[in-house]
Amino acid sequence: MPKLSVIIPCKNEEKNIRACLETVRWADEIMVVDSGSADRTLAIAREFTDRILTHPYINSAAQKNWAIPQAAHEWVLIVDCDERVTAELRAEIQTLLAGQPECDGYRIRRDNWFFGRRIRHCGWDGDDVLRLFRRDIGRYESKHVHADVIIPGRVGWLRGRLEHHTYRSFDQYLEKFIRYTTWGALDLRDQGIRPRWWHLTARPLFRFLRMYVWRRGFLDGQAGLILCGLAAFNVFMKYAKLWAIRRAEAGEEGVEIGRTEW
């Protein structure tokens, strides 16, 4: 039976990591990859594993691509600290590996929570990620943010789900918002995109309408309204930062983009 390594990237996740680790302690290997935690994250991690690696953080894809070859076993499962492996997903993975997997990678659907409330619409109900795959062939695409795993082989789907406990507070949201909008702007820059007026007007409005109306975010109540509004502002800020990046690259004075560290 192939063995499984679980990879958990982290930094200052003392509020999340214990609950995450509790749901993966059945794995053959738990590998925690830290990028400079200054809280109790590593003390908690040591209660579950001796395999703790440290590596400077550039972005999520680069960090995970560095970690994947360090895994001891043929199959890897990537789990973020704000995620939980459900009992159903655990049983399905164990059954899959006990047989002979037909695919080289598997996508997993996620149930998402926002400020402690399950979001059942807004487009979040269709969220899925490729997280279980063969160590030697799966790598994340080269993007600053929202990179997916590329598998040069057959990809399947699992029925079990991950629980994704995203933002707990506005402070946490805004801290992540700053990083992700900058990384998103850099990805747009790398694609050769230049900001136009419709990027700053029509695109944010379209994002709100798509999530709140067409994806029925209104059924998630006030949480859905807030989430859709924040998502629209995220789009606006991403293109606004792209505008600032283009100005800085053109040598215009007085333009700073800001820090993008984890």
C-alpha positions, 0 to 999 in steps of 0.5 A: 500500500502506498504511503502518504505524506501530508504537507502543511505550510505555516507561519504564525498559525497558533490559532489554526494549526492544532485543529488542522493537525488533529485531522491528519494525524493518521497520515504516514508522515506529517511534514510542517514547512514553516517560514519564520513563525514567532508565536507558538505554531512550532511548539504545537506542531512538535506535539504531532510531528518531528518533521519540521522544515524551515524555508524562506517564503516567496509565495505559496506556489514556490513554498509548496514546490520546494516542500513537495520533493522533501516528502518521504512518501510517494503520495502527498496531500497538501493541507493549509492550516485553515483547512480540516480533513473530514472523516469522510475524506480521510476514509476515502483517501485511505481506501484509495491508496489501499487499492491501486489509484487509477489517477495521478492526482485528485481534486477535492471540493471544499466547504468554506466558512466566512467569519464562522458562517458556512457560505453555501452560495456566492460561487464558493459552493463550487470551490475545489482544489487539486491537493492529493497527487503523486509526489514526483509528478505534481508541481504548482504552476508559476504564479504569485497567487491562486496557483493550481497543481499541474499534473501531466497525467490523469486527474480524478475527483474525490467525494470527501471534502475539505473544510476551509475555515477562512477569515475570522476577523477583518484584521486577518482579512485585510492583512491577507488582502494586502498581500493577495492583491499585490500578488494578483497585480504582479500576475497580471503584469506578468501576463502583459496586461495593462489596466484600462478604465473598464478593469477599474469599473466594469470588472468589480461591478461584474464580480459583485453581480456574478457572486451576489445575484447570479451565484445567489449570494443574497441567500447567504444573508449579510455574510454573503453581502459583505463577502461579495462586496469585499470580492468586488473591492479585491478586483478593483484594488488588484487593477489599481495596484497594476496601474501603480506597478506600471507607473513605477516601471515607467520610472514615475516618481512617488510610486510604491507598491508595498511589501508582499511577504507572508 
